[in-house]
Amino acid sequence: MIRFYIPAMTCGGCAKSVTRALQSIDPQARIQTEPAKREVLIESALHSDIFLTALGEAGFPPAEPDETRHQV
């Protein structure tokens, strides 16, 4: 299971865009988005780095949760 924290994923529309970006890499991946938590969970045989790149290219770069806690 791969888990990413995506600060820019704040709504259902964002979640659909994230899902499309991830499924363009692995159409067979099981993807669960949680906009309220700004998290996406991915079940795939592919390495997480390829998904990290796809999310960044789609405008939804993942971050560590601690990176955004101190921003106001």
N, C-alpha and C positions, 0 to 999 in steps of 0.2 A: 504494500500500500504506500503510495506517495501522497504526501500532504504538503500543500503550499498555502501560505498566507498571502493574500492579494489585497493590499490596501485599496486599490481602485475599484474593486468589485463590490459595489454598494447596492445594486438592485437586481431585479430579475433579468432585465435587458443585458446588463453586464455579465450575468451568469450565463446567459445564452451565448454571448460572444466568446466567453472563456471556453465553454463546452465545444463550440464550433472549432476554435483554434486547436484544442487538444485532440478532437476527433479527426482533424485533418492530418495529424501525425499518426494516429493509431485508431482507425475506425472501429476496432473491436474493443477498445478500452472501456471500462466501466467508470463513469465519471459522476461524482456527486458534488454539487455546489451548495454552499451555505452562505448566501450573501450577508446574513445578519452577523455571522462570525468572520466573514471575509476569507473563507477557506474553501479549498477545493481538494477533494480526495480522488485519487486516480488508481485504478487497478489495471496494470498493464505489464507485459513482459519487457517492455522497452525501458531503457535507463532514464532516470529523472532529468538528466541534463538536456535531453532532446525536448522535453516538455517545458523546461525552464526557458529555453531559447524561443520556442513557439509562443509562449505567453508574453515574453518581452516584445517580440515582433508584432503581436496583436495589440500592444498598448496596455497590457496588464502584467507588468513585471512583479514577480513575487518578492517579498521582503521578509526578513525575520520580524516577528511580532515586536521585539524590543526596539527595532529601528523606528517605529512610528509612535510609540508610547509617549515620548518626550516632546513630540511636535504639538504645537497649539495653534 
